[in-house]
C-alpha cells in the first residue's frame, strides 16, 4: 500500500479503529497498513471504503472550520475588550487598593491619581477598623473625593477588588454586596459629580502602586491593635506635585 494511502487511512481512522488494527496486525502477521485497511473496510460496510473516507474528511474539515471560528471569536473578543479598556486620550488615570490586617482588623487605603500633564497625587492613610471590602470601598471613596478637587473631564479608575468593581457597576435595581450599601451609595454619589468616569477591574499585579500605598498605610499603624478609630484622619498623606 502506498504511504499516502496509509496516511489517509490513519488520518480518517478513529482511535478505537487504530487500536483494533494494531491488535489485528500483531495477531495475524499483517502489516500495519493492511490491518488498518481491513478494519476500515469492515467499518465502511456496503457504501465502501472510499465513501467512508470522504465522509470523514468532510466531517474533519467541518470540525476544523468550527475550531477556527471559535478561535477567531476569542481573538475578536479579546481585541474588543482591550480596546474598551484603553482610556480616552487625555483622560486622567487612577488606581485604588484597600487592605485589612487582619481581616477584619486595621484598615489601610492607598490610591494614585495621574493627570495627562504629569499631575500626580498619592493617597496613603489609615482608615479605622473593618474588613477588606470596606477597605477597598474607602480607598475608592478617598480617590473620588480627591479627583473631585481636580475636576478631570475624563477619569478611568482601576482596582483589583472584584467585589467593589462589580458592586459599583451593577444595575441599580439589583442586590448589592452585603454590608457595603452605605459605601456603595457614597461612591455612586461622588461618581455622579464627575463629568465622565469609568471603573474597571485589573489583576492584582497591575495594581502595584496602589497596593504599595495601602500597605504603607497599614505599616503606619501602632503595634497595639487597640488604636482608636479617631486616628483615621491623623495620617492623611495626600500629596501632589508642586505643579498642581
KEMITOR-499090 format. One record per residue (C-alpha): x, y, z; residue in three letters. Coordinates in nm, 4 decimals, padded with zeros to 6 digits. Example, Ala and Ser with C-alpha at 12.3 -4.5 7.8 and 13.67 -1.06 7.14 Angstrom:
// KEMITOR-499090
[[01.2300,-00.4500,00.7800],'ALA']
[[01.3670,-00.1060,00.7140],'SER']
// end
This chain:
// KEMITOR-499090
[[00.0000,00.0000,00.0000],'UNK']
[[00.1430,00.3415,-00.0918],'UNK']
[[00.2451,00.5554,00.2035],'UNK']
[[-00.0005,00.8262,00.1021],'UNK']
[[-00.2907,00.5771,00.1173],'UNK']
[[-00.1831,00.4606,00.4609],'UNK']
[[-00.1562,00.8230,00.5809],'UNK']
[[-00.5094,00.8887,00.4544],'UNK']
[[-00.6421,00.5838,00.6409],'UNK']
[[-00.4602,00.6849,00.9595],'UNK']
[[-00.5984,01.0395,00.9398],'UNK']
[[-00.9541,00.9125,00.8918],'UNK']
[[-00.9450,00.6313,01.1476],'UNK']
[[-01.0895,00.6726,01.4921],'UNK']
[[-00.8732,00.5887,01.7917],'UNK']
[[-01.0613,00.2661,01.8531],'UNK']
[[-01.0073,00.1580,01.4919],'UNK']
[[-00.6332,00.2229,01.5142],'UNK']
[[-00.6163,00.0144,01.8307],'UNK']
[[-00.8052,-00.2714,01.6627],'UNK']
[[-00.5714,-00.2513,01.3631],'UNK']
[[-00.2617,-00.2785,01.5823],'UNK']
[[-00.4077,-00.5818,01.7581],'UNK']
[[-00.5006,-00.7413,01.4258],'UNK']
[[-00.1515,-00.6839,01.2862],'UNK']
[[00.0054,-00.8444,01.5923],'UNK']
[[-00.2289,-01.1394,01.5885],'UNK']
[[-00.2384,-01.2116,01.2141],'UNK']
[[00.1023,-01.1030,01.0900],'UNK']
[[-00.0439,-00.8390,00.8579],'UNK']
[[00.1428,-00.5149,00.8048],'UNK']
[[00.0019,-00.2141,00.9977],'UNK']
[[-00.1273,-00.0694,00.6696],'UNK']
[[-00.3010,-00.3939,00.5672],'UNK']
[[-00.4523,-00.4364,00.9120],'UNK']
[[-00.5864,-00.0798,00.9192],'UNK']
[[-00.7360,-00.1152,00.5703],'UNK']
[[-00.9136,-00.4323,00.6760],'UNK']
[[-01.0563,-00.2669,00.9893],'UNK']
[[-01.1642,00.0437,00.7971],'UNK']
[[-01.3199,-00.1614,00.5181],'UNK']
[[-01.5234,-00.3516,00.7719],'UNK']
[[-01.6340,-00.0225,00.9318],'UNK']
[[-01.7350,00.1186,00.5917],'UNK']
[[-01.9819,-00.1589,00.5235],'UNK']
[[-02.1833,-00.1593,00.1986],'UNK']
[[-02.1081,00.2013,00.0879],'UNK']
[[-01.7398,00.1103,00.0650],'UNK']
[[-01.4113,00.2439,00.2000],'UNK']
[[-01.3909,00.5385,-00.0420],'UNK']
[[-01.7298,00.6659,00.0757],'UNK']
[[-01.6291,00.6327,00.4405],'UNK']
[[-01.3052,00.8239,00.3836],'UNK']
[[-01.4906,01.1026,00.2023],'UNK']
[[-01.7477,01.1356,00.4811],'UNK']
[[-01.4832,01.1514,00.7498],'UNK']
[[-01.2747,01.4029,00.5560],'UNK']
[[-01.5820,01.6224,00.5240],'UNK']
[[-01.6560,01.5909,00.8969],'UNK']
[[-01.2962,01.6716,00.9876],'UNK']
[[-01.3000,01.9787,00.7640],'UNK']
[[-01.6211,02.0986,00.9260],'UNK']
[[-01.4755,02.0489,01.2743],'UNK']
[[-01.1581,02.2355,01.1766],'UNK']
[[-01.3718,02.5228,01.0490],'UNK']
[[-01.5674,02.5328,01.3772],'UNK']
[[-01.2469,02.5388,01.5789],'UNK']
[[-01.1042,02.8165,01.3642],'UNK']
[[-01.4251,03.0175,01.4049],'UNK']
[[-01.4152,02.9732,01.7834],'UNK']
[[-01.0504,03.0767,01.7939],'UNK']
[[-01.1205,03.3848,01.5834],'UNK']
[[-01.4152,03.4733,01.8059],'UNK']
[[-01.1885,03.4621,02.1103],'UNK']
[[-00.9332,03.6829,01.9334],'UNK']
[[-01.2024,03.9333,01.8342],'UNK']
[[-01.3484,03.9368,02.1856],'UNK']
[[-01.0062,03.9977,02.3386],'UNK']
[[-00.9363,04.2778,02.0920],'UNK']
[[-01.2689,04.4443,02.1735],'UNK']
[[-01.2033,04.4107,02.5454],'UNK']
[[-00.8592,04.5635,02.5129],'UNK']
[[-00.9956,04.8470,02.3020],'UNK']
[[-01.2703,04.9100,02.5580],'UNK']
[[-01.0206,04.9108,02.8436],'UNK']
[[-00.7989,05.1695,02.6769],'UNK']
[[-00.8690,05.5100,02.8331],'UNK']
[[-00.9501,05.8010,02.6011],'UNK']
[[-00.6572,06.0265,02.5058],'UNK']
[[-00.6122,06.2958,02.7680],'UNK']
[[-00.8010,06.1083,03.0397],'UNK']
[[-00.6885,06.1092,03.3997],'UNK']
[[-00.5942,05.7652,03.5325],'UNK']
[[-00.6385,05.6363,03.8851],'UNK']
[[-00.5767,05.3214,04.0876],'UNK']
[[-00.7011,05.2248,04.4350],'UNK']
[[-00.6463,04.9473,04.6869],'UNK']
[[-00.7507,04.8726,05.0437],'UNK']
[[-00.6068,04.6321,05.2987],'UNK']
[[-00.7260,04.4866,05.6271],'UNK']
[[-00.4724,04.3387,05.8716],'UNK']
[[-00.6040,04.1033,05.9960],'UNK']
[[-00.9331,04.0653,05.8117],'UNK']
[[-01.1333,04.2115,05.9767],'UNK']
[[-00.8888,04.4399,06.1501],'UNK']
[[-00.6927,04.7584,06.0985],'UNK']
[[-00.7512,04.9204,05.7607],'UNK']
[[-00.5091,05.0924,05.5273],'UNK']
[[-00.6062,05.2566,05.1999],'UNK']
[[-00.3981,05.3633,04.9027],'UNK']
[[-00.4695,05.5379,04.5758],'UNK']
[[-00.2863,05.7061,04.2929],'UNK']
[[-00.4228,05.9756,04.0618],'UNK']
[[-00.2351,06.0807,03.7481],'UNK']
[[-00.3190,06.3573,03.5039],'UNK']
[[-00.2216,06.3914,03.1366],'UNK']
[[00.0069,06.6873,03.2123],'UNK']
[[00.2116,06.4959,03.4679],'UNK']
[[-00.0083,06.5618,03.7692],'UNK']
[[00.0381,06.3015,04.0412],'UNK']
[[-00.1472,06.2656,04.3703],'UNK']
[[-00.0845,05.9820,04.6141],'UNK']
[[-00.3125,05.8791,04.9000],'UNK']
[[-00.1920,05.6601,05.1854],'UNK']
[[-00.3788,05.6645,05.5149],'UNK']
[[-00.5206,05.4589,05.7961],'UNK']
[[-00.8968,05.4096,05.7729],'UNK']
[[-01.0134,05.2725,06.1046],'UNK']
[[-01.1221,04.9126,06.1530],'UNK']
[[-01.3259,04.6838,05.9318],'UNK']
[[-01.2985,04.4165,05.6653],'UNK']
[[-01.1265,04.4063,05.3278],'UNK']
[[-01.4410,04.5014,05.1359],'UNK']
[[-01.4797,04.8154,05.3459],'UNK']
[[-01.1106,04.8964,05.2960],'UNK']
[[-01.1451,04.8720,04.9191],'UNK']
[[-01.4538,05.0919,04.9162],'UNK']
[[-01.2931,05.3509,05.1453],'UNK']
[[-00.9917,05.3646,04.9123],'UNK']
[[-01.2195,05.4255,04.6153],'UNK']
[[-01.4150,05.6940,04.8024],'UNK']
[[-01.0942,05.8730,04.9073],'UNK']
[[-00.9781,05.8634,04.5468],'UNK']
[[-01.3065,06.0048,04.4163],'UNK']
[[-01.3032,06.2837,04.6751],'UNK']
[[-00.9512,06.3754,04.5638],'UNK']
[[-01.0463,06.3586,04.1957],'UNK']
[[-01.3344,06.5997,04.2548],'UNK']
[[-01.0873,06.8635,04.3666],'UNK']
[[-00.9150,06.8405,04.0277],'UNK']
[[-01.2314,06.8096,03.8161],'UNK']
[[-01.0873,06.5822,03.5450],'UNK']
[[-01.3047,06.5846,03.2294],'UNK']
[[-01.2469,06.2114,03.1908],'UNK']
[[-01.1366,05.9673,03.4590],'UNK']
[[-01.0517,05.5974,03.4278],'UNK']
[[-01.0272,05.4169,03.7618],'UNK']
[[-00.8721,05.0759,03.8119],'UNK']
[[-00.8932,04.8410,04.1105],'UNK']
[[-00.8273,04.4736,04.1803],'UNK']
[[-01.1330,04.4197,04.4022],'UNK']
[[-01.3955,04.2363,04.2000],'UNK']
[[-01.6405,04.2833,04.4872],'UNK']
[[-01.6203,04.6631,04.4709],'UNK']
[[-01.5879,04.6963,04.0931],'UNK']
[[-01.8823,04.4656,04.0301],'UNK']
[[-02.0866,04.6301,04.3036],'UNK']
[[-02.0352,04.9795,04.1644],'UNK']
[[-02.1009,04.8713,03.8065],'UNK']
[[-02.4099,04.6606,03.8800],'UNK']
[[-02.7537,04.7715,03.7554],'UNK']
[[-02.9229,04.9961,04.0151],'UNK']
[[-03.2169,04.7600,04.0724],'UNK']
[[-03.0018,04.4568,04.1561],'UNK']
[[-02.8922,04.3494,04.5033],'UNK']
[[-02.5566,04.4821,04.6148],'UNK']
[[-02.2738,04.3462,04.8276],'UNK']
[[-02.3925,04.2728,05.1810],'UNK']
[[-02.2820,04.5232,05.4433],'UNK']
[[-02.1405,04.7687,05.1899],'UNK']
[[-02.4577,04.9545,05.0934],'UNK']
[[-02.3597,05.2838,05.2577],'UNK']
[[-02.0165,05.2817,05.0916],'UNK']
[[-02.1787,05.1972,04.7587],'UNK']
[[-02.4166,05.4918,04.7879],'UNK']
[[-02.1310,05.7270,04.8747],'UNK']
[[-01.9165,05.6106,04.5814],'UNK']
[[-02.2043,05.6372,04.3341],'UNK']
[[-02.2848,05.9869,04.4603],'UNK']
[[-01.9270,06.1016,04.4104],'UNK']
[[-01.9022,05.9476,04.0648],'UNK']
[[-02.2203,06.1293,03.9638],'UNK']
[[-02.0414,06.4591,04.0260],'UNK']
[[-01.7685,06.3830,03.7723],'UNK']
[[-01.8267,06.4558,03.4015],'UNK']
[[-01.7136,06.1135,03.2796],'UNK']
[[-01.5804,05.8283,03.4917],'UNK']
[[-01.5317,05.4559,03.4319],'UNK']
[[-01.4389,05.1903,03.6861],'UNK']
[[-01.2625,04.8760,03.5649],'UNK']
[[-01.1150,04.5668,03.7262],'UNK']
[[-00.7486,04.4777,03.6817],'UNK']
[[-00.5481,04.1847,03.8221],'UNK']
[[-00.3503,04.2488,04.1394],'UNK']
[[-00.0113,04.2540,03.9690],'UNK']
[[-00.1217,04.5557,03.7632],'UNK']
[[-00.2207,04.7466,04.0756],'UNK']
[[00.1191,04.7551,04.2404],'UNK']
[[00.1388,05.1291,04.3190],'UNK']
[[-00.1975,05.1414,04.4958],'UNK']
[[-00.1132,04.8213,04.6826],'UNK']
[[00.2164,04.9732,04.7933],'UNK']
[[00.0357,05.2797,04.9270],'UNK']
[[-00.2234,05.0734,05.1156],'UNK']
[[00.0492,04.8568,05.2690],'UNK']
[[00.2382,05.1726,05.3612],'UNK']
[[-00.0728,05.2883,05.5470],'UNK']
[[-00.1018,04.9541,05.7265],'UNK']
[[00.2622,04.9820,05.8337],'UNK']
[[00.1920,05.3240,05.9847],'UNK']
[[-00.0428,05.1751,06.2461],'UNK']
[[00.0977,05.1422,06.6007],'UNK']
[[00.1749,04.7881,06.7013],'UNK']
[[-00.1107,04.7765,06.9512],'UNK']
[[-00.4315,04.6636,06.7836],'UNK']
[[-00.6481,04.8822,07.0076],'UNK']
[[-00.5617,05.2062,06.8275],'UNK']
[[-00.8593,05.4435,06.8445],'UNK']
[[-01.0519,05.4721,06.5166],'UNK']
[[-01.0375,05.8516,06.5513],'UNK']
[[-00.6824,05.8303,06.4194],'UNK']
[[-00.8310,05.7712,06.0730],'UNK']
[[-00.7824,06.1353,05.9776],'UNK']
[[-00.4490,06.1793,06.1565],'UNK']
[[-00.2436,06.0184,05.8815],'UNK']
[[-00.3781,06.1850,05.5687],'UNK']
[[-00.0772,06.1628,05.3444],'UNK']
[[-00.2295,06.3088,05.0283],'UNK']
[[00.0361,06.4985,04.8402],'UNK']
[[00.0694,06.6454,04.4977],'UNK']
[[00.3452,06.7694,04.2743],'UNK']
[[00.4226,07.1388,04.3143],'UNK']
[[00.2774,07.1913,03.9672],'UNK']
[[-00.0780,07.1119,04.0928],'UNK']
// end
